[in-house]
Amino acid sequence: MNVTSFLQMLQGPFNFLRSDPEEVRLLMPDLQRVLPMPRLIFLEDETVTPLQGFPVLLSPGMLGLRTALREHFEAEEAMQMAGLRRASHDAKAHTQIWERYVTLLSRAVENATISSYGRQYPAVFWLHHSLDVARLLKEVPRRILRRDSEIGRRHGDAIKYRILNRFLDRILSVSYDLVQRVAGATEEVEVELFPRLLTTMQDNVLLFTEDHISRDLGELGSYFNGSLGIDGRDLRKRLDELARWHFEQMAVDPGLRASSPTCCTATRATTPATCSTVPATSPTSPP
């Protein structure tokens, strides 16, 4: 994949990524092997400008997988809450829910792997499925708060990331077992069958827990508290104060402003909220 072409396809805002091919190459040196090239999607009314992306058929199997994923996360929430209450939970029912999800997941991944032309279908599947995962996981603290306000306030964010870590460990194990089985049946190399994108995604928890991150990081309170163990509101306050100070310095010091073209200037920013340093992470990565 040509990096410049890839950037032209991306839709903003680029809160943590400069629209610069060199930056993308530094972040993802193996981009061409990890991400498939988005295709043109022509709608029924061909007079409309075609979309760019990957068409995914919402078949009964895919919808069933989404339902099974939601049921699994709900069961995980109940198990975590039972542990904090020192109460028992139905381990057999919990296992059955997980096995139902794994059965559907394995079927989908195996189909994508065997049918893959150019070994890119599994990457498309994980791009699609990870969005379902993120939309469900980002709501975990709120769902727990509705179930039990005390546990939700004290432990909701931490539970979210415990569920995520447990989920990633288990799906990676399932994926490795599946690839090993398919490789044995097709006499192909395992490393070539395993989706590189999934390996890359597991290193960034935000890809599986958030579907949007705004410039002010307002969506990341749960991440700061539950994953990093820091006060997100205090961090955001400090960042705002730092941005305001930078803005003030740039406004009164023409030399500094001229030497920092990638930072906010009088012509590009009028408020501290639009001030930013040179970003160095992906659009859904922590700054």
VENNORJO-V497584 format. One record per pair of residues at least 12 apart in sequence whose ideal C-beta (glycine too) atoms are under 10 Angstrom apart, sorted by the first residue. I is the first residue (numbers start at 1). GAP is how many residues later the second one is. If there is no record, write none. Layout:
I,GAP + I,GAP
This chain:
1,30 + 1,31 + 1,32 + 1,33 + 1,34 + 1,35 + 1,36 + 1,37 + 2,19 + 2,29 + 2,30 + 2,35 + 3,17 + 3,18 + 3,19 + 3,20 + 3,21 + 3,22 + 3,25 + 3,28 + 3,29 + 4,15 + 4,16 + 4,17 + 4,20 + 5,16 + 5,32 + 5,33 + 6,15 + 6,18 + 6,22 + 6,25 + 6,26 + 6,29 + 6,31 + 6,32 + 7,12 + 7,13 + 7,14 + 7,16 + 7,17 + 8,44 + 9,28 + 9,29 + 9,43 + 9,44 + 10,14 + 10,28 + 10,42 + 10,273 + 11,41 + 11,272 + 12,271 + 13,199 + 13,200 + 13,201 + 13,202 + 13,270 + 14,201 + 14,265 + 14,268 + 14,269 + 15,197 + 15,198 + 15,199 + 15,200 + 15,201 + 15,202 + 15,261 + 15,264 + 15,266 + 15,268 + 15,269 + 15,270 + 15,272 + 16,197 + 16,199 + 16,201 + 16,260 + 16,263 + 16,264 + 16,265 + 16,266 + 16,267 + 16,268 + 16,269 + 16,270 + 16,271 + 17,262 + 17,263 + 17,264 + 17,265 + 17,266 + 17,267 + 17,268 + 18,244 + 18,258 + 18,260 + 18,261 + 18,262 + 20,242 + 20,258 + 20,259 + 23,255 + 23,256 + 23,257 + 23,258 + 23,259 + 24,258 + 26,254 + 27,253 + 27,254 + 27,255 + 27,258 + 28,172 + 28,254 + 30,166 + 30,170 + 31,169 + 33,86 + 33,87 + 33,90 + 33,163 + 33,164 + 34,86 + 34,89 + 34,161 + 34,162 + 34,163 + 34,164 + 34,165 + 34,166 + 34,167 + 35,85 + 35,88 + 35,89 + 35,92 + 35,161 + 35,162 + 35,165 + 36,18 + 36,80 + 36,82 + 36,83 + 36,84 + 36,85 + 36,86 + 36,87 + 36,88 + 36,91 + 36,161 + 37,15 + 37,17 + 37,81 + 37,83 + 38,13 + 38,14 + 38,15 + 38,16 + 38,86 + 39,12 + 39,13 + 39,14 + 39,15 + 39,16 + 39,85 + 40,12 + 40,13 + 41,12 + 41,13 + 41,14 + 42,13 + 53,71 + 53,74 + 53,75 + 54,66 + 54,67 + 54,69 + 54,70 + 54,71 + 54,73 + 54,74 + 55,69 + 56,68 + 56,69 + 56,71 + 56,72 + 56,73 + 58,70 + 59,49 + 61,43 + 61,46 + 61,47 + 61,50 + 62,42 + 62,46 + 62,63 + 62,66 + 62,67 + 62,70 + 64,36 + 64,37 + 64,39 + 64,40 + 64,43 + 64,44 + 65,35 + 65,36 + 65,38 + 65,39 + 65,40 + 65,42 + 65,43 + 65,60 + 65,64 + 65,67 + 66,38 + 66,62 + 66,63 + 66,66 + 66,67 + 66,69 + 66,70 + 67,33 + 67,34 + 67,37 + 68,29 + 68,30 + 68,31 + 68,32 + 68,33 + 68,34 + 68,35 + 68,36 + 68,37 + 69,32 + 69,35 + 69,36 + 69,60 + 69,63 + 69,64 + 69,66 + 69,67 + 69,68 + 69,98 + 70,31 + 70,62 + 70,65 + 70,66 + 71,26 + 71,27 + 71,29 + 71,30 + 72,22 + 72,25 + 72,26 + 72,27 + 72,28 + 72,29 + 72,30 + 72,33 + 72,64 + 72,91 + 72,95 + 72,98 + 73,24 + 73,28 + 73,60 + 73,63 + 73,64 + 73,66 + 73,67 + 73,70 + 73,87 + 73,90 + 73,91 + 73,94 + 74,23 + 74,62 + 74,66 + 74,69 + 74,73 + 75,14 + 75,15 + 75,18 + 75,19 + 75,20 + 75,21 + 75,22 + 75,23 + 75,26 + 75,88 + 76,18 + 76,21 + 76,22 + 76,61 + 76,64 + 76,83 + 76,84 + 76,86 + 76,87 + 76,88 + 76,90 + 76,91 + 77,63 + 77,64 + 77,66 + 77,67 + 77,70 + 77,79 + 77,82 + 77,83 + 77,86 + 78,12 + 78,15 + 78,16 + 78,19 + 78,66 + 78,69 + 79,12 + 79,15 + 79,80 + 79,84 + 79,87 + 80,60 + 80,64 + 80,71 + 80,75 + 80,76 + 80,78 + 80,79 + 80,80 + 80,82 + 80,83 + 80,86 + 81,63 + 81,66 + 81,67 + 81,70 + 81,71 + 81,74 + 81,75 + 81,78 + 82,12 + 83,72 + 83,76 + 83,79 + 84,60 + 84,64 + 84,66 + 84,67 + 84,70 + 84,71 + 84,74 + 84,75 + 85,63 + 85,65 + 85,66 + 98,69 + 98,72 + 101,66 + 101,69 + 101,70 + 101,73 + 102,68 + 102,69 + 102,71 + 102,72 + 102,75 + 102,76 + 105,20 + 105,24 + 105,65 + 105,66 + 105,69 + 105,70 + 105,73 + 106,68 + 106,69 + 106,71 + 106,72 + 106,75 + 107,71 + 108,14 + 108,17 + 108,20 + 108,21 + 109,12 + 109,13 + 109,16 + 109,17 + 109,20 + 109,62 + 109,65 + 109,66 + 109,69 + 109,70 + 109,73 + 109,86 + 109,89 + 110,12 + 110,68 + 110,69 + 110,71 + 110,72 + 110,75 + 111,14 + 112,12 + 112,13 + 112,14 + 112,16 + 112,83 + 113,12 + 113,62 + 113,65 + 113,66 + 113,69 + 113,70 + 113,73 + 113,75 + 113,80 + 113,81 + 113,82 + 114,68 + 114,71 + 114,72 + 114,79 + 116,77 + 116,79 + 119,69 + 119,73 + 119,74 + 119,75 + 119,76 + 119,77 + 120,75 + 120,77 + 121,74 + 122,53 + 122,56 + 122,57 + 122,71 + 122,72 + 122,73 + 122,74 + 122,75 + 122,76 + 123,72 + 123,73 + 123,74 + 123,75 + 123,77 + 123,78 + 124,71 + 124,73 + 125,70 + 125,72 + 125,73 + 126,45 + 126,49 + 126,69 + 126,71 + 126,72 + 126,74 + 126,75 + 126,81 + 127,68 + 127,70 + 127,71 + 127,74 + 127,80 + 129,42 + 129,69 + 129,79 + 130,67 + 130,68 + 130,71 + 130,77 + 130,78 + 130,79 + 130,81 + 131,76 + 131,77 + 131,80 + 132,76 + 132,79 + 133,31 + 133,34 + 133,35 + 133,38 + 133,68 + 133,74 + 133,75 + 133,76 + 133,78 + 134,30 + 134,72 + 134,73 + 134,74 + 134,75 + 134,76 + 134,77 + 134,78 + 134,150 + 135,74 + 135,75 + 135,76 + 136,27 + 136,72 + 136,73 + 137,23 + 137,24 + 137,26 + 137,27 + 137,30 + 137,68 + 137,71 + 137,72 + 137,73 + 137,74 + 137,85 + 138,22 + 138,68 + 138,70 + 138,71 + 138,72 + 138,73 + 138,74 + 138,81 + 138,84 + 138,85 + 139,21 + 139,83 + 140,12 + 140,16 + 140,17 + 140,19 + 140,20 + 140,21 + 140,22 + 140,23 + 140,24 + 140,69 + 140,82 + 140,86 + 141,12 + 141,14 + 141,15 + 141,16 + 141,17 + 141,18 + 141,19 + 141,80 + 141,81 + 141,84 + 141,85 + 142,14 + 142,18 + 142,80 + 143,13 + 143,16 + 143,17 + 144,12 + 144,13 + 144,15 + 144,16 + 155,71 + 156,66 + 156,69 + 156,70 + 157,64 + 157,65 + 157,66 + 157,67 + 157,68 + 157,69 + 157,70 + 157,72 + 157,75 + 158,64 + 158,67 + 158,68 + 158,69 + 158,71 + 159,67 + 160,45 + 160,49 + 160,62 + 160,63 + 160,65 + 160,66 + 160,67 + 161,44 + 161,48 + 161,61 + 161,62 + 161,64 + 161,65 + 161,66 + 161,67 + 162,64 + 162,65 + 163,46 + 164,41 + 164,44 + 164,45 + 164,62 + 164,63 + 165,40 + 165,62 + 167,41 + 168,30 + 168,33 + 168,34 + 168,35 + 168,37 + 168,40 + 169,33 + 171,27 + 171,31 + 171,37 + 172,22 + 172,26 + 172,27 + 172,30 + 175,18 + 175,19 + 175,20 + 175,23 + 175,24 + 176,14 + 176,18 + 178,15 + 178,16 + 179,12 + 179,13 + 179,14 + 179,15 + 179,16 + 180,13 + 180,14 + 182,12 + 200,82 + 201,83 + 203,82 + 204,77 + 204,78 + 204,80 + 204,81 + 204,82 + 205,18 + 205,21 + 205,22 + 205,80 + 205,81 + 206,13 + 206,14 + 206,17 + 206,21 + 206,75 + 206,76 + 206,77 + 206,78 + 206,79 + 206,80 + 207,75 + 207,77 + 207,78 + 208,76 + 209,13 + 209,14 + 209,17 + 209,18 + 209,75 + 210,12 + 210,13 + 210,74 + 210,75 + 210,76 + 211,73 + 212,71 + 212,72 + 213,69 + 213,70 + 213,71 + 213,72 + 213,73 + 213,74 + 215,58 + 215,59 + 215,60 + 215,61 + 215,72 + 216,20 + 216,23 + 216,24 + 216,27 + 216,57 + 217,15 + 217,18 + 217,19 + 217,22 + 217,23 + 217,69 + 217,70 + 218,14 + 218,18 + 219,13 + 220,12 + 220,15 + 220,16 + 220,66 + 220,67 + 221,12 + 221,14 + 221,15 + 223,63 + 224,12 + 224,62 + 227,59 + 228,58 + 239,33 + 239,36 + 239,37 + 239,48 + 240,32 + 240,33 + 240,35 + 241,31 + 242,30 + 242,33 + 242,35 + 243,20 + 243,21 + 243,26 + 243,28 + 243,29 + 243,30 + 243,31 + 243,32 + 243,33 + 243,34 + 244,27 + 244,28 + 244,29 + 244,31 + 245,27 + 245,30 + 246,14 + 246,17 + 246,18 + 246,23 + 246,26 + 246,29 + 246,30 + 246,31 + 247,16 + 247,17 + 247,18 + 247,19 + 247,22 + 247,23 + 247,24 + 247,25 + 247,26 + 247,27 + 247,28 + 248,24 + 248,27 + 249,14 + 250,13 + 250,14 + 250,15 + 250,16 + 250,19 + 250,25 + 251,13 + 251,14 + 251,15 + 251,18 + 254,12 + 260,17 + 260,18 + 262,14 + 262,15 + 262,16 + 262,17 + 263,12 + 263,13 + 263,14 + 263,15 + 264,12 + 264,13
